Amino acid sequence: MDEEVTKVPADIETICCDGGQDGLGHPAVYYTFGSTNKIVCSYCGKIYERDQE
């Protein structure tokens, strides 16, 4: 599987992932960055990375 990394602005705390495939994705799930700068969606494996300030 090709790991796609989505860059997120440094000031974003919470992101939502729904698979992004026009209704063929997965249920919307929300993740909070907290003390980490990287989130991996437990449904689709998409990687979200917060830019460093």
N, C-alpha and C positions, 0 to 999 in steps of 0.2 A: 504494500500500500504506500502510495505517495504521501508523505507527510507535508501538508500545507500549513505554513505558519502565517497567522494573521497578526499583524502588528496593531497594537492598541495604544492610544495616547497615554502618557504617564499619569494624567489626572483622572483616568477612568478607574473606578473601583469595582464595578459589577458589569458583567457581560452576559449576553443571552445567546445560546446556540440552539438552532433548530434543524441543523443538518444542511440548510440552505439549498435544498433541491426542489424548489417550487411545489411544496406540499408532499413531496416524496421523501422528505428528510425524516426527522424523529420529533417526539414531543419537545416543546421548548423547555430548556433547562437554564437556570441562572447560576453563575459562578461569581464569587467574590475573590479578588486578588489577595487581600489581606497582606501578609508578610512575604508572599511569593510574587514573582514577576512572570510566572509561566503557569498556564492552566491547560490541561488536556481534557477534552470532552469525553465523558465516560460512555457516551453513545457512539459517536462517529470517529473519535480519535483526533479531531481537529485540534491544532495547537494554537493557543492565544498567548502572545508574548507582549508584556507591557514595556514600552520604551523607557529607558533609564533617564532620569532627570539630570 
